[in-house]
Amino acid sequence: MTRRQLTFAAIAIVAILIGGALALWETQVDGPHPVRFTAGVAGGTYSAFGEVLARTVAGDGVTAIETMVSNGATQNALRIQNGEADFGLIQGDTAVGSNVTIMARLFPEAFHLVAREGAGIDSVHDLAGKRVGLLPQGAGSNDLFDRLLAHYEVPPSSLTIVHATLADLAVMIGDGDIDAFFMVVALGNSTIQGIIKATPTQLVPIEQAEALALFDPALEAKEVPVGAYSGDRPVPNRPIPIISVRSLMAVGRDVPEATVEAVTRALFEKRQAMVRQLPQAAFITAPTSEERLAFGVHPGADRYYRQDDPIFVVEYAEPLALGVTALALMLSGLWQARIWLAGARKNRADHYNLEIVDIVARIEAATRDQDFDEIRLDLFALFERVIVDLDLDRIEEKSLLSFSFAWQAAASTLNHRQLLNRTGDGRGSAPSSGRTPMRDGTR
């Protein structure tokens, strides 16, 4: 290396060391940060997850998790977008801004349309003219309810909507103030189970679940088995179709990578402790490729997911070595195939050049216009074959270049020989015009 190259290398090494020292110093000075987590309504699975998260995950890298009460996924996404919260729960179909990314996929949530027995609600179509309870504004469930009505072509104006908390909805349906209520929550939610057991209510099937899921990749058709919510008075009393949507743990793009990595690590490494408090925590997994494309994964979470990559290489060293050997053999075979293909292309090009030579010989031997016309047709047919073979990669472009020179020479020879033949200066005699020219040029 030259002195100049050595100088540049030394500067680069010093810059890397300084950057690493600053990052380490910042971590040691600032220490773990408390984070703000926006969850959901009281009694819902979001709220329960937030409480379990705050009790279990806080530790290395995170001093505390401050749980914020929320109306649901839509409000959570807005809070994260505006920087009012660091983490939060959203649904797979929630519209998010550019500042919202995800770090993990959580538990599936199901459409719950709970109706009073005797209210005459056996399907979504029966909601027309009824009083239906929804969660407060900002809940993701409300957006999904609008989509449900739109699919079944039930005008929103045909029913009476009442917005209230889940606790108030439980009281209202028990008192008969509403005929049904709708929310999206994890199957087996204890609050929903308590409402169903305490009041004469029933889950309403979503008969067109598969059709709804067909046009939205975030939705999935599921089935609730008999007695999922009550075994004494079976609820439901038969397997019913429903819709589910996956909940996601979202995080602001501006949240420090170290904080997100620490929360992600705690989320997975302490998952068993969370499962003992909330069974839905067993569904925690890394984001899918589709979710990565739709939302983007925070770099801090991605760093945790990729931390085992070097271990993977070491663990599978022998299969990788076998793969490299197989790849080398395959590349060798491809190289030999390439050589063979190049030879085949050259042979094909040489064959076309030999045909040009034959055509030139025919030109020299031709004496009639009919012969020249036939040769011209053969010459252009040959050119067409060459162009087709070029499109099919049967010959190379450089071969086309050499062929073009030979073809143009043949075409020029053909034109010249035909002209000479017609004027009588060629090898054959000129065609008679039926008149005898005078010696002085007059007729």
N, C-alpha and C positions, 0 to 999 in steps of 0.2 A: 504494500500500500504506500502511496505517496504521503508526504508530510501533510498536505492539505486534507486528504481523506482521513488520516489519523486524527487530525484536529476536529473534523466534523463528527467523527465517531465518539471522541471523548466528550464533546459538547452534548451529544444525544444521550450518552450514558448519565452524565451529570443531571440533565433535565429530567430523566426518568427517575433517578434517585430522589431528586428534590420533590417531584410530584408525589411519589409514594410516601415520603416523609410528611408532606403537608396533609395528605389524606389520612394518615395514621394519627397525626396530631389533632386534626379536626374531630376524629372519632373519639379520641381520648378526652379532649376538652369539652366537647358538647355532650358526650355520653348518650345513653339511651333517651329517646324522645317519647313523650306521651302522644297517643294518636286519638283522633276523633272518629268514632264509628257510628254511622247513621243506620239504624236498624229498621224497626217497623212498629205496628200498633201493638198495644198491650194484649196479650193472649194469643198473638200470632206466632208463627214459627220464626219469623225474622227477629222478633223481640227476644224469643227464647235463645236463638243462636247468638245474638249479641251479648246476652248475659253470660252464657257459657264461655264465649270467646274471651270476655273480659276477665273471667275467673281463671281461665286455664292458660291462655296464651301469654299473658303478661309475664315478663321475665327477661331473659337475655335479649338485649337490643331494644326492648320496649318497657318503659317504666310502668305505664298504665294505659288502659284503653277506656276512653270516655264514651259511653254509649249514649246516643241521642235518639229520643223517641221520634218516629217518623210515620207519615201516612202510607208509605210504601215505596215501591221501586222507582216510580216517576220522580217523586220528591227526592229520593236518595241520589238519583243521577244528576238532578239539578244542583243539589248541594255540593256534590263532588266537582261538578263543572265550575261552580262559582268559588271554589276554595273554602266553602263553609264546613266541609268534612274531608277527612283524608281517605277513609275507607267506607264502604257501604255495600248493601245487597241490592242487586237488580235482577231482572229476569232476562231470559235469552232473547226476548223480542223488544226490550226497552230501547227507545231511541235515546242515544247519548251524544254528547258534544265531543269536541276534539280533545278535551282535557281528561276524558274518562277512558281508562284502560281496565283490564281485568287481571287478576292474579290467580284465581282458582275457580273451578266449577263446583257447585255444592249439590244440594239435594233437589230432586224433582218436586214440582208443585202441581197440584191438580185443580181443575175447575170444580168448585163446589157450589152447586145450585141447590140450596136447602129449602124445601117448601113445607108448609103446614099440611098435615093430612086433612083431607076434606076441602082444601082450597081449590081443587080442580086443576092442579098443575101437574101434569104428567109428562110434559115436554116443554121445550123452549117456546113453542108456538102458543102455549097456554098462558104465557105471561101477559099477553095483551089484556088490558083492563084491570090488571092486578097492581097491588102495592108491593114494590120490591126494594129491599134495603141494600145499599152499597156502602163501602168504606168511605171515609172523608176524601175530599179532592186531593189528588197527588198520589193516590194508590194505583199501582200498576194493574190491579184487579179491575178497576173501572174501565181502563182502555180495552182490556180483553173482553169485558162484558159488552162494550159497544160493538166490538168485532163479532161477538156471538149473535147479537141482535141483527147485525147487518147480514150475516150469512143466512139466518133463518127468515130474513126479510120481515122482521117485526119492527114497525115504526116506534122509535123511542117515545113519541108523543102519545102512543096508545097505552102507556103504563105510567104509574106514578112512582117516581124515584125518591127515596128517602136516604140521605147521607147521614151516617152515624158511626160511632166507634163499634168495634166488635162486641164489647160488653153491652152497649145500648141495644144493638141489634138482637142479642140474645134475649134481652128483656122484652123487646117489642114483638118478636115472633112468638114468645110465650104468652104475651097478653093479647095476641091477635091484632096488634096494630099494623103489622105487615103480613103479607101472604107468603113471602119468600125473601131470602137474601142470597147474595152472590159474593164469593171471594175466592181468590186463588191462594191456596195454602197447601203445605205438605200433607200427604195422606196420613191419617192417624193422628192429626192434630188434637191435642187433649181438649182444647176449648170447643172445637166442633163436636167432638165426642160427647162432651158434657151437655151441650145444647140438645143434641139428638136424643140422649138418654133422658133428659129432664122434660122435654116437650114432645108432643106427638108430631114429629117431623119425619121427612123422608128425603133421601138424595134423589134428585131428578136426573135421569140419564141424558147424556149428550149423544143422541142417536147418530148424528152425522159427524162424529169425531174424526173419522178417517178422511172425510172430505175437507174438513177444516185444516187438518194437518198437511193435506196434499199441497196446499198453496202457501204454507209458511213453514220453512225448515226448522224454526224454533219450537214448533208445536209437535206433539207426538200423541197418537191415539193409545189409550190405555184401557184397562178394565178393572173395576172394583169388585172383589169377590163378595159373596154372600156373607153378611155378618161382620163386615170390616169395622163397623162402628158400634155395633150392638149385637150380642149373641142371644140375649133373652128375647127381645123383639127384633128379629133380624133386620139390620139396616146396613146395606140394602137387602131387600128380601129376594133378590135375584142378581146375578152378575150384570153389571151395567157398564156401558162404555162411557168414558170421560176423556178429557183432553189434559195433557200435562205439559209443563214448560219447565226448563231447567233454570234454577237460580244460580247466579254468579256472584262472586265477591269482586267488587270493583274497587279501583284505587285511582287517585288523581295522578296525572302524569308528572306533576311537580313534586310529589312526595319523594324524599331522598331514597336512593336505591338501597342504602344500607338498612333503612327502616323497613322497606318493603321486603327485602330478603329475610330480615329477622322475623317478621310476621309470618311470611310464607313457610319458613323453616319450622316455627313453632306450631303453625296450623297443621302441618303434616306429621311432625315428630311427636306431637302431643294429641294426635287424633284419637287414640284409644281412650285417653282420659276424657275427651269430649264426648265420645260415644256413650260412655257410662252415664252421662248427664243428659244427652240428647241423641237418640238413636239415629236421627237423620245425618249426623256428622259422619257416619260410615260411608256416605256417598261422596265425600270430598275427593276430588281427583284433579289432575292437571288439565288445563284447557285443551280442547280438541283443536285440530287444524282449522276447522270451520270457524270456531270461536276466535282463534287467533287472527284470522282474516277479517272477521266482522268487527272486533273490538280492539285488537292489538293487546299484547301482553306487556306489562310493565317490565322494564329492563331488570329491576331488582328481583322480581319473581322469576324471570327467565334465567337469571344468573343462578338461582337455586336449582332450577330444573336441569341445568346443564352442568352442575358441579360434578356429576359422576361420569362425565364423558371420558376423562383419562382412565378411570378405573375400568370402564367398559373395554377400552383398548387392551389393557393389561389382562383382563379376565378372559378375553376372547382372542388372545394372541395366536393360538394355534389355528383356529378357524380362519382368522385373518391372513395368516401366512399361507394357508391352503388356498384362500381366495386370491392372494397375490400371485401364487404359482399358476393357478387356473387362468388368471387374467393375463399373465405373461404368455401362456400357451395360446390363449385366445388371440392376443395381439399378434403373436407370431403367425397364427393361422390367417388372421386378417391381412397381415403384411404379404404373406404368400398369395392370398387371394387377390390382393391389390396388384401384385406383380403379374399374376395370371390374367387378371382383367385388363391390365395395361397392354399385355401381349396380345390379348384377343382384340382389343381396340385397334392396335397397330396393324394386326393382320387384316382386319376389316378395312382399314384405311388403305392399306397396300392393295387389297383386292379392287377397291374402287379406282385407284390410280392405274392398275393394270387394265381395267375396263376402259379408261380414258385412252390408253395406248391402243387398244383394239379399235376404238371409235376413230382415232386418228388414221389408223390403217385403212378403215372403211372409207374415210373421207378421201384419201389419196386414190382409192380404187373407184370411187363413184364417178359416173359419166352422165347421169340423167338427173333432172330436177326432182323426180320422184325419189331417187336414192338419197339425195341431199335432205329432202323433207323427212324421210324416215329416220335418217341419222339424227336430225335436229330433235325429233320427238324422243328418240332414245336418250339423247344427251340431256334433255330437260327432265325426263323420267329418272335418270341417274342422279341428277342434282336433288330431285325431290326425295329420293331414297336416303341420300346422305343427310339432308336436313332432318328427316324423321329419326334417323339413327343418332343424330346429335341431341335431339330432344330426349331420346331414351337413354342417353349416356353410353351409347354403344361405340362412339368414337369421341376423341377429344377435340377441343377447339383448335389446338395447334395442327392437328391432322386436317381439320376443315380448311385451315389457311393454306396448307400446301396443295390440297385438292382444288381449292378455288383457283389457284394460279394455273394448274393443269387444265381445269375445266374452261377457264377463260381463253387459254391458248387454243384448246380444241374448238371452242366456239368461233374464235377469230379465224382459225384455219378453215372451218366449215364455210363461213361467210365468204372468205377470200376465194376458196376453190369454186364455190357455186357461181360467184361473180365472173371468174375467169372462164368457167364452162359456158356461161350465157353469152359472153362476148366473143367466144371462139378461140380464146388464147389458152384454154385449158387443154387437158389431155384429150377430151372429146371434142366433137365438132359442134359449132353453134347451131341452135335450132333455126330452120329455114323460115323466112318471113313471107315467102311466096313472091318476092320481087327481086329483080337482078339489079344491083347497084351499078351505076354508070362510072366510067373511069374518072370523069371530071366532077363526080359528086352529085350530078343531077340524075333524076329518075325519068 
